[in-house]
Amino acid sequence: MLHTSDGIAERFSPEARVAQVGIATDIAGLARDALPEDLIAGAVEAWPREDLGYAFVEHHSAQIAGTPGKASPINFPGHVAALTVPPGQAPTWYDMIEGSGWGDRPPYRRSGAPAAAETPGQLASLFLQRFRAGDLDGLIALYEPGGVIGRRGGDPVAGHEAIRAELGALLDDGVAIESVPRSAVSGPGLALLSHVVTLTAPDGTSTVVDSTEVARRQADGRWLYAIDDPFFARRAAELQ
């Protein structure tokens, strides 16, 4: 039986180190420039690469599909899963912590922390609650850092600062917002939502739009807006 110390010794033996360097050269091109071109040409002619780097990933991806437990976020199979599994489905560090049995909680679940959307449908209610309270920071917290928001009089903009400017302008103008769910389609890690949104100015003038939102599940379990565009359907109609 191979003991742990024996396994460590084998891993760092001269033979293992040579193999590691050779694999790193073969896959990632480490120190490739140090090899004579005729040696490379001869080796490739004798053993065609057949897209080795990508084939290596495909091989590991097939193994992960059969044995998902292999894909820890702290090993190479976990990195392959992050590359090959649809966004939001690859195991993450947070998934590992969630299953550790220690009961550690992400910040949004701790006592006194602001509420967070644990389902896509909760985003709209949190948005309305915070908008009515004039909580601009709370509104920004519902969006991904690179999130996109549609504007009343222009093209959509991206990023927290742009979102802050757009929502801040609505608050400054005294606009009231009402939202009624219209439709929702959810998939692994993504949700496509639509609401009937009514924007009412202080003078009583109302604008009714069919909003379009894309929400994405974050690694820690929260759902955030990736795209929030109340004016998407209106712009689409204008292009027809």
One Martini backbone bead per residue (centre of mass of N, CA, C, O) as a GRO file, in nm:
protein
  240
    1MET     BB    1   0.096   0.036   0.023
    2LEU     BB    2   0.058   0.374  -0.037
    3HIS     BB    3   0.184   0.629   0.117
    4THR     BB    4   0.182   0.960   0.150
    5SER     BB    5   0.492   1.002   0.145
    6ASP     BB    6   0.533   0.837  -0.114
    7GLY     BB    7   0.355   1.012  -0.297
    8ILE     BB    8   0.515   1.273  -0.263
    9ALA     BB    9   0.784   1.164  -0.364
   10GLU     BB   10   0.686   1.090  -0.647
   11ARG     BB   11   0.584   1.372  -0.735
   12PHE     BB   12   0.905   1.489  -0.672
   13SER     BB   13   1.047   1.343  -0.869
   14PRO     BB   14   1.244   1.357  -1.140
   15GLU     BB   15   1.041   1.220  -1.328
   16ALA     BB   16   0.797   1.397  -1.261
   17ARG     BB   17   0.922   1.668  -1.340
   18VAL     BB   18   0.972   1.599  -1.635
   19ALA     BB   19   0.676   1.544  -1.703
   20GLN     BB   20   0.564   1.823  -1.628
   21VAL     BB   21   0.733   1.987  -1.828
   22GLY     BB   22   0.644   1.837  -2.083
   23ILE     BB   23   0.342   1.900  -2.058
   24ALA     BB   24   0.368   2.209  -2.050
   25THR     BB   25   0.487   2.221  -2.335
   26ASP     BB   26   0.265   2.058  -2.494
   27ILE     BB   27   0.023   2.250  -2.401
   28ALA     BB   28   0.151   2.566  -2.322
   29GLY     BB   29   0.458   2.624  -2.429
   30LEU     BB   30   0.677   2.579  -2.231
   31ALA     BB   31   0.982   2.655  -2.355
   32ARG     BB   32   0.961   2.628  -2.672
   33ASP     BB   33   1.195   2.824  -2.771
   34ALA     BB   34   1.425   2.609  -2.674
   35LEU     BB   35   1.348   2.447  -2.917
   36PRO     BB   36   1.420   2.299  -3.191
   37GLU     BB   37   1.262   2.307  -3.490
   38ASP     BB   38   1.339   2.019  -3.592
   39LEU     BB   39   1.230   1.873  -3.343
   40ILE     BB   40   0.940   1.963  -3.367
   41ALA     BB   41   0.883   1.865  -3.656
   42GLY     BB   42   0.947   1.564  -3.600
   43ALA     BB   43   0.740   1.518  -3.374
   44VAL     BB   44   0.482   1.603  -3.534
   45GLU     BB   45   0.517   1.394  -3.760
   46ALA     BB   46   0.511   1.141  -3.571
   47TRP     BB   47   0.304   1.317  -3.363
   48PRO     BB   48   0.027   1.433  -3.410
   49ARG     BB   49  -0.162   1.661  -3.236
   50GLU     BB   50  -0.470   1.700  -3.271
   51ASP     BB   51  -0.542   1.930  -3.082
   52LEU     BB   52  -0.439   1.872  -2.786
   53GLY     BB   53  -0.536   2.097  -2.594
   54TYR     BB   54  -0.845   2.049  -2.657
   55ALA     BB   55  -0.854   1.742  -2.617
   56PHE     BB   56  -0.783   1.751  -2.318
   57VAL     BB   57  -1.043   1.897  -2.233
   58GLU     BB   58  -1.250   1.699  -2.353
   59HIS     BB   59  -1.166   1.459  -2.181
   60HIS     BB   60  -1.227   1.590  -1.904
   61SER     BB   61  -1.521   1.665  -1.962
   62ALA     BB   62  -1.624   1.371  -1.989
   63GLN     BB   63  -1.548   1.287  -1.702
   64ILE     BB   64  -1.722   1.497  -1.553
   65ALA     BB   65  -1.997   1.407  -1.661
   66GLY     BB   66  -1.965   1.121  -1.510
   67THR     BB   67  -1.792   1.284  -1.259
   68PRO     BB   68  -1.860   1.566  -1.091
   69GLY     BB   69  -1.678   1.533  -0.825
   70LYS     BB   70  -1.399   1.608  -0.971
   71ALA     BB   71  -1.494   1.929  -0.982
   72SER     BB   72  -1.311   2.112  -0.823
   73PRO     BB   73  -1.230   2.453  -0.770
   74ILE     BB   74  -0.907   2.348  -0.688
   75ASN     BB   75  -0.882   2.210  -0.972
   76PHE     BB   76  -0.850   2.128  -1.294
   77PRO     BB   77  -1.138   2.018  -1.347
   78GLY     BB   78  -1.269   2.282  -1.247
   79HIS     BB   79  -1.159   2.456  -1.478
   80VAL     BB   80  -1.288   2.296  -1.706
   81ALA     BB   81  -1.578   2.342  -1.614
   82ALA     BB   82  -1.567   2.654  -1.647
   83LEU     BB   83  -1.528   2.622  -1.968
   84THR     BB   84  -1.769   2.389  -2.045
   85VAL     BB   85  -1.979   2.490  -1.859
   86PRO     BB   86  -2.233   2.656  -1.812
   87PRO     BB   87  -2.309   2.929  -1.677
   88GLY     BB   88  -2.371   2.854  -1.329
   89GLN     BB   89  -2.277   2.520  -1.319
   90ALA     BB   90  -2.016   2.534  -1.203
   91PRO     BB   91  -1.822   2.469  -0.964
   92THR     BB   92  -1.757   2.632  -0.652
   93TRP     BB   93  -1.643   2.749  -0.366
   94TYR     BB   94  -1.931   2.789  -0.249
   95ASP     BB   95  -2.024   2.499  -0.291
   96MET     BB   96  -1.817   2.373  -0.104
   97ILE     BB   97  -1.901   2.527   0.153
   98GLU     BB   98  -2.202   2.438   0.154
   99GLY     BB   99  -2.096   2.115   0.180
  100SER     BB  100  -1.921   2.106   0.459
  101GLY     BB  101  -2.117   2.140   0.738
  102TRP     BB  102  -2.060   2.432   0.895
  103GLY     BB  103  -2.265   2.679   0.817
  104ASP     BB  104  -2.169   2.883   0.636
  105ARG     BB  105  -2.228   3.230   0.549
  106PRO     BB  106  -2.311   3.456   0.353
  107PRO     BB  107  -2.351   3.787   0.384
  108TYR     BB  108  -2.667   3.792   0.296
  109ARG     BB  109  -2.735   3.577   0.552
  110ARG     BB  110  -2.681   3.763   0.766
  111SER     BB  111  -2.740   3.931   1.030
  112GLY     BB  112  -2.862   4.244   0.903
  113ALA     BB  113  -2.867   4.202   0.616
  114PRO     BB  114  -2.954   4.270   0.325
  115ALA     BB  115  -3.161   4.184   0.107
  116ALA     BB  116  -3.180   3.903  -0.120
  117ALA     BB  117  -3.199   3.737  -0.419
  118GLU     BB  118  -3.296   3.381  -0.441
  119THR     BB  119  -3.477   3.472  -0.679
  120PRO     BB  120  -3.576   3.622  -0.960
  121GLY     BB  121  -3.861   3.734  -0.854
  122GLN     BB  122  -3.732   3.919  -0.616
  123LEU     BB  123  -3.615   4.165  -0.765
  124ALA     BB  124  -3.865   4.346  -0.815
  125SER     BB  125  -3.948   4.388  -0.517
  126LEU     BB  126  -3.679   4.512  -0.427
  127PHE     BB  127  -3.679   4.746  -0.619
  128LEU     BB  128  -3.941   4.885  -0.527
  129GLN     BB  129  -3.870   4.918  -0.231
  130ARG     BB  130  -3.608   5.096  -0.283
  131PHE     BB  131  -3.729   5.314  -0.458
  132ARG     BB  132  -3.942   5.418  -0.254
  133ALA     BB  133  -3.694   5.477  -0.039
  134GLY     BB  134  -3.439   5.597  -0.195
  135ASP     BB  135  -3.228   5.343  -0.235
  136LEU     BB  136  -2.959   5.354  -0.425
  137ASP     BB  137  -2.759   5.145  -0.315
  138GLY     BB  138  -2.965   4.911  -0.313
  139LEU     BB  139  -3.009   4.911  -0.618
  140ILE     BB  140  -2.717   4.855  -0.714
  141ALA     BB  141  -2.705   4.570  -0.558
  142LEU     BB  142  -2.893   4.432  -0.803
  143TYR     BB  143  -2.626   4.455  -0.976
  144GLU     BB  144  -2.397   4.397  -1.174
  145PRO     BB  145  -2.105   4.554  -1.238
  146GLY     BB  146  -2.178   4.506  -1.570
  147GLY     BB  147  -2.447   4.609  -1.593
  148VAL     BB  148  -2.751   4.673  -1.775
  149ILE     BB  149  -2.926   4.981  -1.876
  150GLY     BB  150  -3.202   5.140  -1.967
  151ARG     BB  151  -3.306   5.435  -2.136
  152ARG     BB  152  -3.524   5.681  -2.209
  153GLY     BB  153  -3.313   5.866  -2.425
  154GLY     BB  154  -3.134   5.595  -2.501
  155ASP     BB  155  -2.890   5.397  -2.476
  156PRO     BB  156  -2.757   5.164  -2.323
  157VAL     BB  157  -2.585   5.103  -2.010
  158ALA     BB  158  -2.281   5.036  -1.817
  159GLY     BB  159  -2.256   5.004  -1.493
  160HIS     BB  160  -2.281   5.143  -1.183
  161GLU     BB  161  -2.255   5.443  -1.257
  162ALA     BB  162  -2.471   5.444  -1.479
  163ILE     BB  163  -2.699   5.335  -1.304
  164ARG     BB  164  -2.695   5.558  -1.095
  165ALA     BB  165  -2.765   5.789  -1.289
  166GLU     BB  166  -3.041   5.680  -1.387
  167LEU     BB  167  -3.182   5.630  -1.109
  168GLY     BB  168  -3.122   5.908  -0.987
  169ALA     BB  169  -3.292   6.067  -1.192
  170LEU     BB  170  -3.564   5.942  -1.118
  171LEU     BB  171  -3.563   6.032  -0.825
  172ASP     BB  172  -3.520   6.340  -0.876
  173ASP     BB  173  -3.794   6.354  -1.059
  174GLY     BB  174  -4.027   6.187  -0.904
  175VAL     BB  175  -4.064   5.904  -0.998
  176ALA     BB  176  -4.300   5.652  -1.038
  177ILE     BB  177  -4.317   5.290  -0.973
  178GLU     BB  178  -4.472   5.018  -1.147
  179SER     BB  179  -4.506   4.647  -1.120
  180VAL     BB  180  -4.594   4.371  -1.344
  181PRO     BB  181  -4.600   4.063  -1.415
  182ARG     BB  182  -4.563   3.884  -1.735
  183SER     BB  183  -4.286   3.706  -1.755
  184ALA     BB  184  -4.105   3.375  -1.719
  185VAL     BB  185  -3.768   3.236  -1.772
  186SER     BB  186  -3.588   2.949  -1.658
  187GLY     BB  187  -3.252   2.855  -1.602
  188PRO     BB  188  -2.938   2.766  -1.555
  189GLY     BB  189  -2.852   3.074  -1.408
  190LEU     BB  190  -3.106   3.187  -1.576
  191ALA     BB  191  -3.325   3.479  -1.654
  192LEU     BB  192  -3.633   3.572  -1.816
  193LEU     BB  193  -3.790   3.888  -1.790
  194SER     BB  194  -4.125   4.047  -1.750
  195HIS     BB  195  -4.281   4.378  -1.735
  196VAL     BB  196  -4.526   4.601  -1.634
  197VAL     BB  197  -4.440   4.942  -1.661
  198THR     BB  198  -4.501   5.234  -1.455
  199LEU     BB  199  -4.438   5.578  -1.526
  200THR     BB  200  -4.474   5.857  -1.295
  201ALA     BB  201  -4.507   6.174  -1.291
  202PRO     BB  202  -4.578   6.449  -1.095
  203ASP     BB  203  -4.808   6.541  -1.319
  204GLY     BB  204  -4.933   6.233  -1.405
  205THR     BB  205  -4.763   6.126  -1.620
  206SER     BB  206  -4.774   5.824  -1.817
  207THR     BB  207  -4.566   5.526  -1.870
  208VAL     BB  208  -4.598   5.228  -2.066
  209VAL     BB  209  -4.403   4.924  -2.032
  210ASP     BB  210  -4.215   4.648  -2.161
  211SER     BB  211  -4.004   4.474  -1.993
  212THR     BB  212  -3.649   4.363  -1.987
  213GLU     BB  213  -3.487   4.084  -1.816
  214VAL     BB  214  -3.163   3.972  -1.695
  215ALA     BB  215  -3.078   3.706  -1.483
  216ARG     BB  216  -2.812   3.607  -1.246
  217ARG     BB  217  -2.644   3.367  -1.092
  218GLN     BB  218  -2.441   3.364  -0.835
  219ALA     BB  219  -2.197   3.203  -0.661
  220ASP     BB  220  -2.356   3.277  -0.372
  221GLY     BB  221  -2.687   3.268  -0.484
  222ARG     BB  222  -2.752   3.517  -0.604
  223TRP     BB  223  -2.959   3.754  -0.773
  224LEU     BB  224  -2.890   3.946  -1.071
  225TYR     BB  225  -2.868   4.197  -1.281
  226ALA     BB  226  -2.758   4.212  -1.620
  227ILE     BB  227  -3.040   4.308  -1.751
  228ASP     BB  228  -3.223   4.636  -1.768
  229ASP     BB  229  -3.503   4.698  -2.001
  230PRO     BB  230  -3.783   4.896  -2.034
  231PHE     BB  231  -3.718   4.984  -2.366
  232PHE     BB  232  -3.689   4.744  -2.565
  233ALA     BB  233  -3.967   4.716  -2.709
  234ARG     BB  234  -3.975   5.005  -2.818
  235ARG     BB  235  -3.720   4.992  -2.994
  236ALA     BB  236  -3.810   4.753  -3.167
  237ALA     BB  237  -4.056   4.897  -3.290
  238GLU     BB  238  -3.891   5.135  -3.423
  239LEU     BB  239  -3.731   4.931  -3.627
  240GLN     BB  240  -3.992   4.842  -3.812
   0.00000   0.00000   0.00000
